[in-house]
Amino acid sequence: MDKTNVKEAVRDKYSEAARRVTSGRATCCGAPSAASRCDPITSNLYDNAEKDALPDTAVLASLGCGNPTALAQLSAGEIVLDLGSGGGIDVLLSARRVGPTGKAYGLDMTDEMLALARENQRMAGVVNVEFLKGEIENIPLPDNSVDVIISNCVINLSGNKDRVLQEAFRVLKPGGRFAVSDVVTRGDVPAEIREKVLLWVGCIAGALRDDEYRDKLAKAGFQSIGIEPTRVYAVEDAREFLAGKGVDVDALAPQVEGKFMSAFIRAVKPVKEADKITEPACCAPGCCG
Ligand SMILES: C[S@@+](CC[C@H](N)C(=O)[O-])C[C@H]1O[C@@H](n2cnc3c(N)ncnc32)[C@H](O)[C@@H]1O
């Protein structure tokens, strides 16, 4: 699939996922797959206190693979940007964490998801939130304007991950944090099996290997890079799907086990000397007093 087709396929998939939620056809965790049960990737990511404080449709639309706001250590007054905000669950949770002096932006390219997110915001009665239409490869915000970038299972969907990381770096303030949940792989997996398992996870454009993710973050300029697995998938989770694709699951289990995971990925945009605010030089006796 070329980059345009990847984007169209992603948009179609998530328009349909949003329609399932608004029409009451979503499953318990909003999974857009044909299966009517919760999948092991999107289910049980948020605790009850978080879910109870949100509209049901925000929880039902949750299609992430982690809980970035719980791990990002957000503080009052910060500006947060969620890349691929979907139905808005992490934006609404962030808005509460940063409080009335802070703000949470959600960015998404799918009209149906934006409409659902704005309706969820209205129902939640949260005002320090703005949902923007756009692509994570071209973030519609100025340079050095965001304290924290979060994202939940979206960067794997991009056909141009280098560009997404460059854009994240550009909009972060010096010292700003990248705090993202995403699917990553670890170690070598035969290409054909990798493709099938990633299709099961829903990674249309393909997840990065953890070492590739580190390299791309460093190439974009980030420092203090860390990748922590939060949920490692068992081959058993994907047995039905893989068997349906003609894969001999038992024979391949050793090549798959422990190699596909959701992870929390963190990094920092460094503060350069030129970014530091310096005290004005003392110009005359008494002027520094
Ligand atoms: C897997 S869902 C995750 C939604 C949300 N983060 C959550 O946790 O529920 C992916 C979302 O990212 C959006 N998306 C995917 N690729 C995008 C891109 N290149 N630019 C903007 N949005 C994108 C989709 O429209 C969809 O709403």
The ligand as an ORCA input file, in Angstrom:
! r2SCAN-3c Opt
* xyz 0 1
  C      -6.357      3.587     17.066
  S      -7.330      5.051     17.034
  C      -6.833      5.746     18.570
  C      -7.736      6.843     19.033
  C      -7.408      7.397     20.426
  N      -6.024      7.777     20.529
  C      -7.750      6.396     21.501
  O      -6.895      6.035     22.294
  O      -8.905      5.982     21.539
  C      -6.474      6.011     15.839
  C      -6.973      7.437     15.629
  O      -5.951      8.182     14.986
  C      -6.460      8.882     13.871
  N      -5.365      8.947     12.880
  C      -4.717      7.907     12.325
  N      -3.747      8.341     11.501
  C      -3.777      9.700     11.561
  C      -3.002     10.722     10.935
  N      -2.038     10.433     10.079
  N      -3.296     12.010     11.229
  C      -4.311     12.313     12.093
  N      -5.077     11.376     12.699
  C      -4.813     10.089     12.448
  C      -7.653      8.078     13.416
  O      -8.574      8.892     12.717
  C      -8.204      7.547     14.735
  O      -9.139      8.425     15.298
*
